[in-house]
Each structure stands twice: as C-alpha cells, then as structure tokens.
C-alpha cells in the first residue's frame, strides 16, 4: 500500500512538473505518457494534480481517460484486496 501512495505522489509531482514546463515554455511530457501513468495505478495522483494545478482540465482526452483510469485503479485494488489480502 505504501508503494501505491508513493507512486501516486510521483505521478502528482510529474503532472506538476509538466504544468511548470507549460508555463515556462519548456519541452513537455507527452500526453500519452501522462495518461499511461494514470492507468498504471497513478490515477488519483493525476486527478488531484489536475484539480490543484488546473492542468489538462480543458483537454477532452484527459477528462475522459483519467476518470476511466480511476475506475480501473479501483477495480484492480478491489481484485487484489479480495483475493490476495
């Protein structure tokens, strides 16, 4: 569980870095990579970063994929919690 929390913090920070890069005209993190991080159990960190930093909130792909990633993350947690804990 600690690893999951740490991973979500990492995803949160990476979204924050991308926001900083966007504001400063730097080379950005690819959107597909950011969505992939969310699907790899980082959806809650991504969603929190989107709200807090107001980052990627106008992008339709993020408005669709991040909630789907959250559902996927919850389904995986449910499955592992039910069968392995």
N, C-alpha and C positions, 0 to 999 in steps of 0.2 A: 504494500500500500504506500510506503514511503517513496518508492521509486515512481509510482504513478503521480504522486504530488509533486515530486521534483521535476518530472517530465513536463507536467502542466505549467510549472513555474518557468521552465526553459522555453516552452512554446510562447508563453506570455511575454517573456523578455524578447524573444525573436520578433514577435509582432511589434513590440515597442521599438526595436532597432529599425525595422522596416519603416515605421512611421517617421522616425527621426531622419532616416535616409531620404524619405519622400519630401520632408520639409526642407532638407538641405541640398537637394539636387544631386544626391549620390546614387551610385549604382544600387538597384533594388533587388530584393529577394523575389524570385519568380513566384507568381500567384499559385501555380500548381504545387509548388513545394510547400507553400504555406497551408494549402488545403490538405495535402498529404500528411503534414504534421498533425493536423486536427484529427484525421482518420486513424492515425497511429497513437490513439489514446490521449491526444492533447486538445480535444475539442473544448473542454471547459476553460482551459487557459487561453485558447484562441478567442472564445466568445467573450470572456472577461476583458481581454485586451481590446477587442473591437469596440466594446462599450466604453471602457475607460479612456482609451486614446482616440475614440471616434475615428477608427481606422478601418477602411474597407466596408463601411456601412452603406455606401451607395452602390456597391458592386452587387448586382443580382446574383452572380455565381456564389459569392460569399453568404449572402442572405439565404440561399437555398442549401448550400453544402455544409455550412457549419452546424445548423440545427440537425441535419441528417447525420453528421459526424457525432453529434452529441447522442443521438438515438443509438447509433452503432456502438459508441463507447459504453453506454448504459447496458445495452444488450450483452456485450462481452463481459462486463462486470457482473451482471446477473448470472450468466452462464458459469463463469469461473467461481463466483461465490456460492452458487448452488451445488456444483459438482466437485469443487476442489477445496472448499473450506469447511 
